[in-house]
Amino acid sequence: MPSASPYRAIFAAPGAKEFSAAGFLGRMPLSMAGIGVVTMVSELTGRYGLAGALSATLALSAAVIGPQISRLVDRHGQRRVLRPATLVALAAICGLLLSAHRGWPDWTLFVFAATSGCVPSVGSMVRARWAAVYGDSPRELHAAYAWESIVDEICFIVGPVISIGLSTSWFPEAGPLLAACFLAAGVFSLTAQRATEPVPHPRGQHTGGSALRSRGLQVLVVTFMATGAIFGAIDVVTVAFAEDEGHKGAASLVLAVYAAGSCLAGAVFGVLRLSGPVSRRWLWGICAIAVSMIPLQLVGNLPFLAVALFVAGLAIAPTMVTTMALVERHVPRAHLTEGMTWVSTGLAVGVALGSSAAGWVVDAAGARAGYAVPAVAGALAAAVAFLGYRRLRPAPQREGSGADGRQDREDRTEQRVA
């Protein structure tokens, strides 16, 4: 019988509890900022098209700037890069809130939203620390990645509730403002922990150019662009649907249920010992996410929507765990943080496209019609996963792993370790 012992074991490493806790705070804006901007703008203007476009701009900006920040982190270290980048992001977020509050022209909102892309990919930074600690222990690293997926989902359970709740019951800018506070606390706490910071790899140690040259990573990134469109669309459409039902504040609870399904599945997945290649489990996970979008086309009320989203969430965390395991196999150690961030970038681009498309569909045809957007995105994700599956297996020999036989050991253990 599986037990929770793998989760207890990974925190035996010195500093693990501290950097994981800091990562939790630093990732809260991931679940709060986009939905907070949607809620803020819709409260102030009633324009879901503008709200979705701003959320898309935030995500696209992070998609463009995020990998560059992570590349600098791989070369110079987390502390030297993350602190100044975070200060720029915080200044831009404050400008966005001020311009929204003052009713300045729309273009000012987009300028500040675009500059906010300096927000670091905190999840990638934390996972890079786990890889530095357990890089030669596949079982522990699997449990660590599963734990971080659980933390991600806890953020998405708590974050929307706080962000939407504050923006609808206190003042419209409250949700994004608190997200900025979480970002500052998380990043500065994480970067203060020098003992667990991964060793940087200066320019001379970087081989092969960008991590994105990996064909396997390319498949993961493109697939997650479509997957991110699912998430972005669901956020926007659910807020609009809840408003149509007369309970806009309930959108946060419904989205929390969505994340709860993923959190539960991730907790179980992290302690299982599964057979078969990781790449095959990843393919089935993408297909499960796509199929789970079908019931949303039948949604008629909030309780039904909550149940459908809970079921849909069950496939998310296990798929994310296998994705990070594949990144770790296909990307050289000197580019690991960048590689993980490229996956986040794919998600961010997808969120941008999905939220923007969903906002316009809601404005044009209503909230129920908006759920067609995640269905189309799910079909695209499954198609790309099938077409690119061969690039993910077998995994190439990793450069800079520190042991020539490491990949062979990982391939042998893949059949018995999830």
C-alpha positions as CSV (number, residue, x, y, z in Angstrom):
1,M,0.0,0.0,0.0
2,P,1.4,3.4,-0.9
3,S,2.0,5.8,2.0
4,A,2.9,9.4,2.4
5,S,6.5,8.5,3.5
6,P,8.1,9.8,0.3
7,Y,6.9,13.3,1.1
8,R,8.3,13.0,4.7
9,A,11.6,11.7,3.3
10,I,12.3,14.6,0.9
11,F,12.1,17.2,3.6
12,A,14.9,15.5,5.5
13,A,17.3,17.5,3.3
14,P,18.5,20.7,5.1
15,G,16.7,23.8,4.0
16,A,14.0,21.9,2.0
17,K,11.1,23.1,4.1
18,E,12.3,26.7,4.0
19,F,12.7,27.0,0.2
20,S,9.5,25.1,-0.5
21,A,7.6,27.5,1.9
22,A,9.1,30.5,0.2
23,G,8.2,29.1,-3.1
24,F,4.6,28.8,-2.0
25,L,4.4,32.5,-1.2
26,G,6.2,33.5,-4.4
27,R,3.8,31.4,-6.6
28,M,0.6,32.8,-5.1
29,P,0.6,35.6,-7.8
30,L,0.4,32.9,-10.4
31,S,-3.1,32.1,-9.4
32,M,-4.1,35.6,-8.2
33,A,-2.8,38.1,-10.7
34,G,-4.5,37.1,-13.9
35,I,-7.9,36.4,-12.4
36,G,-7.5,39.5,-10.1
37,V,-7.0,41.7,-13.2
38,V,-10.0,40.2,-14.9
39,T,-12.1,40.8,-11.7
40,M,-10.7,44.3,-11.2
41,V,-11.3,45.5,-14.8
42,S,-14.8,43.9,-15.0
43,E,-15.7,45.5,-11.7
44,L,-14.4,48.9,-12.8
45,T,-15.6,48.9,-16.5
46,G,-17.8,45.9,-17.1
47,R,-15.7,45.1,-20.2
48,Y,-14.7,41.4,-20.3
49,G,-13.0,41.8,-23.6
50,L,-10.6,44.4,-22.1
51,A,-10.2,42.3,-19.0
52,G,-9.2,39.2,-21.0
53,A,-6.8,41.2,-23.2
54,L,-5.0,42.6,-20.2
55,S,-4.8,39.1,-18.6
56,A,-3.4,37.9,-21.9
57,T,-0.8,40.7,-22.0
58,L,0.4,39.8,-18.5
59,A,0.8,36.2,-19.6
60,L,2.5,37.0,-22.9
61,S,4.9,39.4,-21.2
62,A,5.9,36.7,-18.7
63,A,6.2,34.3,-21.6
64,V,8.7,36.5,-23.5
65,I,10.7,37.8,-20.5
66,G,10.5,34.8,-18.2
67,P,12.9,32.4,-20.1
68,Q,15.5,35.2,-20.4
69,I,15.4,35.8,-16.6
70,S,15.8,32.0,-16.0
71,R,18.7,31.9,-18.5
72,L,20.4,34.6,-16.5
73,V,19.6,32.7,-13.3
74,D,21.4,29.6,-14.7
75,R,24.4,31.7,-15.4
76,H,24.6,34.1,-12.5
77,G,22.5,32.5,-9.7
78,Q,19.0,33.1,-8.3
79,R,19.8,35.9,-5.8
80,R,21.7,38.2,-8.3
81,V,19.0,38.0,-10.9
82,L,15.6,37.5,-9.1
83,R,15.8,40.5,-6.7
84,P,16.2,43.3,-9.3
85,A,13.7,41.6,-11.7
86,T,11.2,41.4,-9.0
87,L,11.6,45.1,-8.1
88,V,10.8,46.0,-11.7
89,A,7.8,43.7,-11.8
90,L,6.4,45.2,-8.5
91,A,6.8,48.8,-9.9
92,A,4.9,47.8,-13.0
93,I,2.1,46.1,-11.0
94,C,1.7,49.2,-8.9
95,G,1.5,51.3,-12.1
96,L,-1.2,49.0,-13.5
97,L,-3.3,49.3,-10.4
98,L,-2.9,53.1,-10.3
99,S,-3.9,53.5,-14.0
100,A,-7.0,51.3,-13.5
101,H,-8.0,53.2,-10.4
102,R,-7.6,56.6,-12.0
103,G,-9.3,55.6,-15.2
104,W,-6.4,56.4,-17.4
105,P,-6.5,55.5,-21.1
106,D,-6.5,51.8,-22.0
107,W,-3.0,52.0,-23.5
108,T,-1.5,52.8,-20.1
109,L,-3.0,49.6,-18.7
110,F,-1.3,47.6,-21.5
111,V,2.1,49.3,-21.0
112,F,2.2,48.4,-17.3
113,A,0.8,44.9,-17.9
114,A,3.6,44.3,-20.5
115,T,6.3,45.5,-18.1
116,S,4.9,43.2,-15.4
117,G,6.4,40.2,-17.3
118,C,9.6,40.6,-15.2
119,V,7.9,38.4,-12.6
120,P,10.2,35.4,-12.1
121,S,9.1,31.8,-12.6
122,V,9.3,31.0,-8.9
123,G,8.1,27.4,-9.4
124,S,11.0,26.7,-11.8
125,M,13.4,28.2,-9.2
126,V,12.1,25.9,-6.5
127,R,12.1,22.8,-8.7
128,A,15.7,23.6,-9.7
129,R,16.6,23.5,-6.0
130,W,15.0,20.1,-5.7
131,A,16.9,18.9,-8.7
132,A,20.1,20.1,-7.2
133,V,19.3,18.2,-4.0
134,Y,17.9,14.9,-5.4
135,G,19.3,14.9,-9.0
136,D,20.8,11.5,-8.6
137,S,17.7,10.0,-6.7
138,P,14.9,9.5,-9.2
139,R,12.3,8.3,-6.6
140,E,12.9,11.3,-4.3
141,L,12.9,13.7,-7.2
142,H,9.6,12.3,-8.4
143,A,8.1,12.9,-5.0
144,A,9.6,16.4,-4.8
145,Y,8.1,17.3,-8.2
146,A,4.8,15.8,-7.1
147,W,4.9,17.9,-3.9
148,E,5.5,21.0,-5.8
149,S,2.5,20.2,-8.1
150,I,0.4,19.9,-4.9
151,V,1.7,23.3,-3.8
152,D,0.8,24.7,-7.2
153,E,-2.7,23.5,-6.8
154,I,-3.0,24.7,-3.2
155,C,-2.1,28.2,-4.7
156,F,-4.9,27.8,-7.2
157,I,-7.3,26.7,-4.5
158,V,-6.5,29.6,-2.2
159,G,-5.4,32.3,-4.6
160,P,-8.6,32.8,-6.7
161,V,-10.8,32.8,-3.5
162,I,-8.7,35.5,-2.0
163,S,-8.2,37.5,-5.2
164,I,-11.8,37.5,-6.4
165,G,-13.2,37.8,-2.8
166,L,-11.1,40.9,-2.0
167,S,-11.8,42.6,-5.3
168,T,-15.6,42.1,-5.2
169,S,-16.1,42.7,-1.4
170,W,-13.4,45.3,-0.5
171,F,-12.1,47.3,-3.5
172,P,-11.4,46.2,-7.1
173,E,-7.6,46.6,-6.9
174,A,-7.3,44.6,-3.7
175,G,-6.7,41.1,-5.2
176,P,-3.8,42.1,-7.5
177,L,-2.3,44.3,-4.8
178,L,-2.1,41.4,-2.4
179,A,-0.6,39.2,-5.1
180,A,2.2,41.8,-5.4
181,C,2.8,41.5,-1.7
182,F,3.1,37.7,-1.9
183,L,5.5,38.0,-4.7
184,A,7.8,40.3,-2.8
185,A,7.7,38.1,0.3
186,G,8.3,34.9,-1.5
187,V,11.1,36.0,-3.8
188,F,13.1,37.9,-1.2
189,S,12.7,35.0,1.3
190,L,13.8,32.4,-1.3
191,T,16.8,34.4,-2.4
192,A,17.9,34.9,1.2
193,Q,18.5,31.1,1.5
194,R,21.9,30.8,-0.1
195,A,22.8,27.3,1.1
196,T,20.3,25.5,-1.2
197,E,20.7,27.8,-4.2
198,P,21.8,25.8,-7.3
199,V,25.4,26.5,-8.4
200,P,25.3,28.8,-11.4
201,H,26.9,27.8,-14.7
202,P,28.8,30.7,-16.2
203,R,28.6,31.4,-20.0
204,G,31.6,29.2,-20.7
205,Q,29.9,26.2,-19.2
206,H,26.8,26.5,-21.3
207,T,26.8,24.2,-24.3
208,G,24.3,23.8,-27.1
209,G,22.8,27.3,-26.9
210,S,19.2,27.7,-25.6
211,A,17.5,24.8,-23.9
212,L,14.7,25.2,-26.5
213,R,17.0,23.5,-29.0
214,S,15.9,20.2,-27.5
215,R,13.3,18.6,-29.7
216,G,11.6,17.0,-26.8
217,L,11.3,20.3,-25.0
218,Q,9.8,21.8,-28.1
219,V,7.0,19.2,-28.0
220,L,6.3,19.9,-24.3
221,V,6.2,23.7,-24.8
222,V,3.9,23.6,-27.8
223,T,1.6,21.1,-26.2
224,F,1.4,23.3,-23.1
225,M,0.6,26.3,-25.1
226,A,-2.7,24.6,-26.0
227,T,-3.1,23.3,-22.4
228,G,-2.6,26.8,-21.0
229,A,-5.3,28.1,-23.3
230,I,-7.7,25.7,-21.5
231,F,-6.7,27.2,-18.1
232,G,-6.9,30.8,-19.3
233,A,-10.3,30.4,-20.9
234,I,-11.8,28.6,-18.0
235,D,-10.8,31.4,-15.6
236,V,-12.4,34.1,-17.7
237,V,-15.5,32.1,-18.7
238,T,-16.2,30.9,-15.1
239,V,-16.2,34.5,-13.7
240,A,-18.6,35.5,-16.5
241,F,-20.8,32.5,-16.0
242,A,-21.0,33.0,-12.2
243,E,-22.0,36.6,-12.9
244,D,-24.8,35.5,-15.2
245,E,-26.0,33.2,-12.5
246,G,-26.1,36.1,-10.1
247,H,-23.2,34.9,-7.9
248,K,-20.0,36.4,-9.3
249,G,-18.1,35.9,-6.0
250,A,-18.8,32.1,-6.2
251,A,-16.5,31.9,-9.2
252,S,-13.6,31.8,-6.8
253,L,-15.1,28.7,-5.0
254,V,-15.7,27.0,-8.3
255,L,-12.2,27.6,-9.5
256,A,-10.9,26.3,-6.1
257,V,-12.8,23.1,-6.7
258,Y,-11.1,22.8,-10.0
259,A,-7.7,23.1,-8.3
260,A,-8.8,20.8,-5.5
261,G,-9.3,17.9,-8.0
262,S,-5.8,18.4,-9.3
263,C,-4.3,18.7,-5.8
264,L,-5.9,15.4,-4.7
265,A,-4.7,13.6,-7.8
266,G,-1.2,15.0,-7.4
267,A,-1.0,13.8,-3.8
268,V,-1.9,10.3,-4.7
269,F,0.2,10.2,-7.8
270,G,3.3,11.3,-5.9
271,V,3.3,8.1,-3.7
272,L,2.5,5.6,-6.5
273,R,5.0,3.3,-8.1
274,L,3.8,3.0,-11.7
275,S,5.2,0.9,-14.6
276,G,5.7,2.0,-18.2
277,P,7.6,4.9,-19.7
278,V,7.0,8.4,-18.3
279,S,6.4,9.7,-21.9
280,R,3.5,7.4,-22.3
281,R,1.9,8.5,-19.1
282,W,2.4,12.1,-20.2
283,L,0.5,11.4,-23.4
284,W,-2.4,9.8,-21.6
285,G,-2.5,12.7,-19.2
286,I,-2.8,15.2,-22.0
287,C,-5.6,13.2,-23.6
288,A,-7.4,13.0,-20.3
289,I,-7.3,16.8,-19.9
290,A,-8.7,17.2,-23.4
291,V,-11.6,14.7,-22.9
292,S,-12.5,16.4,-19.6
293,M,-13.5,19.6,-21.4
294,I,-16.5,17.8,-23.1
295,P,-18.8,17.9,-20.0
296,L,-18.3,21.7,-19.8
297,Q,-20.4,22.1,-23.0
298,L,-23.4,20.9,-21.0
299,V,-23.0,23.2,-18.0
300,G,-26.3,24.7,-16.8
301,N,-25.7,25.8,-13.3
302,L,-22.9,26.4,-10.8
303,P,-23.1,23.1,-8.9
304,F,-22.9,21.1,-12.2
305,L,-19.9,23.3,-13.2
306,A,-18.1,22.7,-9.9
307,V,-18.5,18.9,-10.3
308,A,-17.3,19.0,-14.0
309,L,-14.3,21.1,-13.1
310,F,-13.4,18.9,-10.2
311,V,-13.3,15.8,-12.5
312,A,-11.4,17.8,-15.1
313,G,-8.8,18.8,-12.5
314,L,-7.9,15.2,-11.7
315,A,-5.6,15.0,-14.8
316,I,-3.7,18.2,-14.3
317,A,-1.2,17.6,-11.5
318,P,-0.1,14.1,-12.6
319,T,0.5,15.5,-16.1
320,M,2.6,18.3,-14.7
321,V,4.7,15.9,-12.6
322,T,5.5,13.8,-15.7
323,T,6.2,16.9,-17.7
324,M,8.8,18.2,-15.3
325,A,10.4,14.7,-15.2
326,L,10.6,14.8,-19.0
327,V,12.2,18.2,-18.9
328,E,14.8,17.0,-16.4
329,R,15.7,14.1,-18.8
330,H,15.8,16.2,-22.0
331,V,17.6,19.4,-20.9
332,P,21.2,19.7,-19.8
333,R,21.9,20.5,-16.2
334,A,23.3,23.9,-17.1
335,H,20.0,24.9,-18.7
336,L,17.6,23.2,-16.3
337,T,16.0,26.3,-14.8
338,E,15.6,27.7,-18.3
339,G,14.0,24.5,-19.6
340,M,11.5,24.4,-16.8
341,T,10.6,28.0,-17.4
342,W,10.0,27.3,-21.1
343,V,7.3,24.9,-20.1
344,S,5.8,27.7,-17.9
345,T,6.2,30.0,-20.9
346,G,4.2,27.7,-23.1
347,L,1.5,27.7,-20.4
348,A,1.6,31.5,-20.2
349,V,1.3,31.9,-23.9
350,G,-1.7,29.5,-23.9
351,V,-3.3,31.3,-21.0
352,A,-2.9,34.6,-22.8
353,L,-4.5,33.2,-26.0
354,G,-7.2,31.4,-24.1
355,S,-8.2,34.2,-21.8
356,S,-8.3,36.7,-24.7
357,A,-10.3,34.4,-27.0
358,A,-12.7,33.5,-24.1
359,G,-13.2,37.2,-23.2
360,W,-14.2,38.1,-26.8
361,V,-16.5,35.0,-27.1
362,V,-18.2,35.9,-23.8
363,D,-18.8,39.5,-25.0
364,A,-20.1,38.3,-28.3
365,A,-22.1,35.2,-27.5
366,G,-22.4,34.9,-23.7
367,A,-20.7,32.9,-21.0
368,R,-22.0,29.4,-21.9
369,A,-20.6,29.8,-25.5
370,G,-17.3,30.6,-24.0
371,Y,-16.7,27.0,-22.8
372,A,-16.2,26.0,-26.4
373,V,-12.8,27.7,-26.2
374,P,-11.2,25.2,-23.7
375,A,-12.8,22.3,-25.7
376,V,-11.0,23.4,-28.9
377,A,-7.8,24.0,-27.0
378,G,-8.0,20.5,-25.5
379,A,-8.4,19.0,-28.9
380,L,-5.3,20.9,-30.2
381,A,-3.2,19.8,-27.1
382,A,-4.1,16.1,-27.8
383,A,-3.2,16.5,-31.5
384,V,0.2,18.0,-30.8
385,A,1.0,15.4,-28.1
386,F,0.2,12.6,-30.5
387,L,2.2,14.1,-33.4
388,G,5.3,14.9,-31.1
389,Y,5.2,11.8,-28.9
390,R,8.2,10.1,-30.8
391,R,10.4,13.1,-29.9
392,L,10.0,12.3,-26.2
393,R,11.2,8.7,-26.3
394,P,13.9,7.6,-26.0
395,A,15.3,10.5,-24.0
396,P,18.8,11.7,-25.2
397,Q,21.9,11.5,-23.0
398,R,21.9,14.5,-20.7
399,E,24.8,16.9,-20.9
400,G,26.4,18.1,-17.8
401,S,24.7,15.4,-15.6
402,G,27.9,14.7,-13.8
403,A,27.8,11.0,-14.7
404,D,27.9,9.4,-18.2
405,G,25.8,6.5,-17.1
406,R,23.1,8.5,-15.4
407,Q,20.5,8.5,-18.2
408,D,21.0,4.7,-18.6
409,R,20.2,4.3,-14.9
410,E,17.1,6.5,-15.2
411,D,15.9,4.5,-18.2
412,R,16.2,1.3,-16.3
413,T,14.4,2.7,-13.2
414,E,11.6,4.3,-15.4
415,Q,9.9,0.9,-15.5
416,R,9.6,0.6,-11.8
417,V,9.6,4.2,-10.4
418,A,6.8,6.7,-11.2
